[in-house]
Amino acid sequence: MFFGYDLKEILTFPFKDAEARKFLLIGGLISIAAFFIPILPYFILYGYAVIIVKQVLNGESPHMVPWEDWGGMFKDGAKLFGVRIIFGLPIIIFAMPLMLGGIAMPFIAEGLNSADAEAFVAIFSIIMVGSMCIIIPLSIPLAVLIPAAEIHNVDKDDFTAAFRFKEWWPILRANLGGFIVAFGIYYAVSMIFAIVMQLLFVTIILACLAFILIPAMTIYITLVMYVTVAIAYRDGKAKLAQTELTSQTI
């Protein structure tokens, strides 16, 4: 156990047996579709994650299930995706000008003389650094807040529940450490995969495996992230109920 998390179960359930590996492969194929079809395949992936989250909230051990009820998965995944996008709007607002500026910068600089180009690059660099100084402090708390809101949306089966802060904030506060550990587990797994990918790109032959591994990692990391947060939410809910019961008894 790691701070109340059974890491062996969390990290191995997606490929625990042949049946689980088959369902994980299907998730990988859907992830591949995301290379060609924007956004929509992620609705399905998130919808599948919702099924696993509900298992955890019901006190079950997470386990892979058949990819059925595609319409239901699409709907649930769209709600989850919508919650993440809305909560992430502050970061998107600050990041979008940087992305557009980075794309336009070569074209703008091409029409300037060397002195003006240097000044333009210097100004853009200052803006980029300033924006990052805002984005990074925003992203850290959002990395904990967003999953709590998402799981509350799943728990209540209501999109608007994610924005009823007074409902899920006490749950988050009751197990804040658990939510932080959940983020740490997800972040560590993501970093390990990032290192693996960097090693693969060292050679052209191994880099060819990226087309297979990236989709597999996408569904795997998604499942690990939502299972750990679902556990944090479930435990937070239990701790809150126990606190309220104790207060009533006193």
C-alpha positions as CSV (number, residue, x, y, z in Angstrom):
1,M,0.0,0.0,0.0
2,F,1.2,3.5,-0.8
3,F,-0.6,6.2,1.2
4,G,-3.7,4.0,1.1
5,Y,-3.4,3.2,-2.6
6,D,-2.8,-0.4,-3.8
7,L,-0.3,0.5,-6.5
8,K,-0.1,-3.1,-7.7
9,E,-3.8,-3.2,-8.4
10,I,-4.0,0.3,-9.8
11,L,-1.0,-0.2,-12.2
12,T,-1.7,-3.7,-13.4
13,F,-5.5,-4.1,-13.7
14,P,-5.6,-2.8,-17.3
15,F,-3.6,-5.9,-18.4
16,K,-4.2,-8.3,-15.5
17,D,-5.3,-11.1,-17.8
18,A,-5.9,-11.9,-21.4
19,E,-9.4,-10.5,-21.4
20,A,-8.2,-7.3,-19.8
21,R,-5.4,-6.9,-22.3
22,K,-7.9,-7.4,-25.2
23,F,-10.1,-4.6,-23.9
24,L,-6.9,-2.4,-23.4
25,L,-6.0,-3.1,-27.0
26,I,-9.5,-1.9,-28.1
27,G,-8.8,1.3,-26.2
28,G,-5.5,1.6,-27.9
29,L,-7.2,1.3,-31.3
30,I,-9.6,4.1,-30.3
31,S,-6.7,6.2,-29.3
32,I,-5.2,5.7,-32.7
33,A,-8.4,7.0,-34.2
34,A,-7.7,10.2,-32.4
35,F,-4.8,10.8,-34.7
36,F,-7.2,11.1,-37.6
37,I,-10.5,12.2,-35.9
38,P,-10.1,15.2,-33.5
39,I,-11.6,15.1,-30.0
40,L,-14.5,12.6,-30.6
41,P,-12.5,9.4,-29.9
42,Y,-11.5,11.0,-26.5
43,F,-15.2,11.1,-25.6
44,I,-15.3,7.3,-25.9
45,L,-12.1,6.9,-23.9
46,Y,-13.3,9.2,-21.1
47,G,-16.7,7.4,-21.2
48,Y,-14.9,4.1,-20.7
49,A,-13.0,5.6,-17.8
50,V,-16.3,6.6,-16.3
51,I,-17.3,3.0,-16.1
52,I,-14.2,2.1,-14.2
53,V,-14.7,5.1,-11.9
54,K,-18.2,3.9,-11.0
55,Q,-16.7,0.5,-10.1
56,V,-14.4,2.3,-7.6
57,L,-17.2,4.5,-6.2
58,N,-19.3,1.3,-5.7
59,G,-16.5,-0.2,-3.6
60,E,-15.4,-2.7,-6.3
61,S,-11.8,-3.3,-7.5
62,P,-11.2,-1.7,-10.8
63,H,-11.4,-4.2,-13.7
64,M,-11.6,-4.0,-17.5
65,V,-15.0,-4.5,-19.0
66,P,-16.3,-5.0,-22.6
67,W,-16.6,-2.0,-24.8
68,E,-20.4,-1.8,-24.9
69,D,-23.1,0.9,-24.9
70,W,-21.0,3.2,-27.1
71,G,-23.7,5.8,-27.0
72,G,-23.6,5.9,-23.2
73,M,-19.8,6.1,-23.2
74,F,-19.8,8.9,-25.7
75,K,-22.3,10.9,-23.6
76,D,-20.5,10.3,-20.3
77,G,-17.2,11.0,-21.9
78,A,-18.4,14.2,-23.5
79,K,-19.6,15.5,-20.0
80,L,-16.2,14.6,-18.5
81,F,-14.4,16.3,-21.3
82,G,-16.6,19.3,-21.0
83,V,-15.9,19.7,-17.3
84,R,-12.2,19.5,-18.0
85,I,-12.3,22.1,-20.7
86,I,-14.4,24.6,-18.7
87,F,-12.2,24.3,-15.7
88,G,-9.2,24.6,-17.9
89,L,-10.3,27.8,-19.6
90,P,-8.0,30.1,-17.6
91,I,-5.0,28.1,-18.8
92,I,-6.4,27.9,-22.4
93,I,-6.9,31.7,-22.4
94,F,-3.3,32.4,-21.5
95,A,-1.9,29.6,-23.6
96,M,-3.7,30.3,-26.8
97,P,-2.0,33.7,-27.6
98,L,1.3,32.0,-27.0
99,M,0.5,29.2,-29.4
100,L,-0.8,31.6,-32.1
101,G,2.2,33.9,-31.6
102,G,4.6,31.0,-31.9
103,I,3.1,30.0,-35.2
104,A,3.0,33.5,-36.6
105,M,6.4,34.6,-35.3
106,P,8.5,33.2,-38.2
107,F,6.2,34.9,-40.7
108,I,6.2,38.2,-38.9
109,A,10.0,38.2,-38.3
110,E,10.6,37.4,-42.0
111,G,9.2,40.8,-43.0
112,L,11.3,42.8,-40.4
113,N,14.9,44.0,-40.6
114,S,17.4,42.3,-38.2
115,A,17.1,45.0,-35.5
116,D,13.3,45.0,-35.5
117,A,13.3,41.2,-35.6
118,E,15.6,41.0,-32.6
119,A,13.3,43.4,-30.7
120,F,10.2,41.5,-31.7
121,V,11.8,38.2,-30.5
122,A,12.8,39.8,-27.2
123,I,9.3,41.2,-26.6
124,F,7.7,37.9,-27.4
125,S,10.1,36.1,-25.1
126,I,9.2,38.4,-22.2
127,I,5.4,37.9,-22.9
128,M,6.0,34.1,-23.0
129,V,7.9,34.0,-19.7
130,G,5.3,36.3,-18.1
131,S,2.4,34.1,-19.3
132,M,4.2,30.9,-18.1
133,C,4.5,32.6,-14.7
134,I,0.7,32.8,-14.6
135,I,0.0,29.4,-16.3
136,I,2.2,27.3,-14.0
137,P,0.8,28.5,-10.7
138,L,-2.7,28.1,-12.1
139,S,-2.1,24.6,-13.4
140,I,-0.9,23.1,-10.1
141,P,-4.1,23.7,-8.1
142,L,-6.3,22.9,-11.1
143,A,-4.6,19.5,-11.4
144,V,-6.2,18.7,-8.1
145,L,-9.4,20.6,-8.4
146,I,-10.5,19.4,-11.8
147,P,-10.4,15.6,-11.1
148,A,-12.4,16.2,-7.9
149,A,-15.1,18.1,-9.9
150,E,-15.0,15.4,-12.6
151,I,-15.6,12.5,-10.2
152,H,-18.4,14.4,-8.5
153,N,-20.0,14.8,-11.9
154,V,-19.8,11.0,-12.3
155,D,-21.0,10.3,-8.7
156,K,-24.1,12.5,-9.2
157,D,-24.5,11.6,-12.9
158,D,-25.1,15.3,-13.5
159,F,-22.9,17.6,-15.6
160,T,-23.8,20.7,-13.5
161,A,-22.8,18.9,-10.3
162,A,-19.1,19.5,-11.2
163,F,-19.8,23.3,-10.8
164,R,-21.6,23.0,-7.4
165,F,-18.4,23.7,-5.5
166,K,-20.2,23.5,-2.1
167,E,-21.0,19.8,-2.7
168,W,-17.6,18.5,-3.7
169,W,-15.2,21.0,-1.9
170,P,-15.8,19.4,1.5
171,I,-15.0,16.0,0.0
172,L,-11.8,17.3,-1.5
173,R,-10.8,19.1,1.8
174,A,-11.6,15.9,3.8
175,N,-9.0,14.0,1.8
176,L,-6.8,16.6,0.3
177,G,-3.7,14.6,0.9
178,G,-5.2,11.6,-0.9
179,F,-6.0,13.8,-4.0
180,I,-2.4,15.2,-4.0
181,V,-1.0,11.6,-3.8
182,A,-3.4,10.6,-6.7
183,F,-2.0,13.4,-8.8
184,G,1.6,12.3,-7.8
185,I,0.9,8.8,-8.9
186,Y,-0.5,9.9,-12.3
187,Y,2.3,12.4,-12.8
188,A,5.0,9.8,-12.0
189,V,3.5,7.3,-14.4
190,S,3.3,10.0,-17.1
191,M,6.9,10.9,-16.5
192,I,8.1,7.3,-16.8
193,F,6.3,6.9,-20.1
194,A,7.7,10.2,-21.3
195,I,11.2,9.0,-20.5
196,V,10.5,5.7,-22.3
197,M,9.3,7.6,-25.4
198,Q,12.5,9.7,-25.4
199,L,14.6,6.5,-25.3
200,L,12.6,5.1,-28.2
201,F,13.2,8.2,-30.3
202,V,17.0,7.6,-30.0
203,T,16.9,5.3,-33.0
204,I,14.6,5.4,-36.1
205,I,13.7,1.7,-35.7
206,L,12.5,2.0,-32.1
207,A,10.8,5.3,-33.0
208,C,8.5,3.4,-35.3
209,L,7.0,1.7,-32.2
210,A,5.7,5.1,-31.1
211,F,2.7,4.8,-33.3
212,I,1.7,1.7,-31.3
213,L,2.9,2.8,-27.9
214,I,1.5,6.3,-27.7
215,P,-2.2,5.1,-28.1
216,A,-1.6,2.3,-25.6
217,M,-0.1,4.8,-23.1
218,T,-3.0,7.2,-23.7
219,I,-5.7,4.8,-22.6
220,Y,-3.5,3.3,-19.8
221,I,-2.6,6.7,-18.3
222,T,-6.2,7.8,-18.5
223,L,-7.4,4.8,-16.6
224,V,-4.7,5.1,-13.9
225,M,-5.5,8.8,-13.5
226,Y,-9.2,8.3,-13.0
227,V,-8.9,5.3,-10.8
228,T,-6.5,7.0,-8.4
229,V,-8.7,10.1,-8.2
230,A,-11.9,8.0,-7.8
231,I,-10.2,6.3,-4.8
232,A,-9.3,9.7,-3.3
233,Y,-12.9,10.9,-3.8
234,R,-14.4,7.7,-2.3
235,D,-12.1,7.9,0.7
236,G,-12.8,11.7,1.1
237,K,-16.5,11.0,1.0
238,A,-16.2,8.3,3.7
239,K,-14.0,10.6,5.9
240,L,-16.5,13.5,5.5
241,A,-19.4,11.2,6.5
242,Q,-17.4,9.9,9.5
243,T,-16.6,13.5,10.6
244,E,-20.3,14.5,10.3
245,L,-21.4,11.4,12.2
246,T,-18.9,12.2,15.0
247,S,-20.1,15.8,15.2
248,Q,-23.7,14.7,15.5
249,T,-22.8,12.2,18.2
250,I,-21.0,14.9,20.2
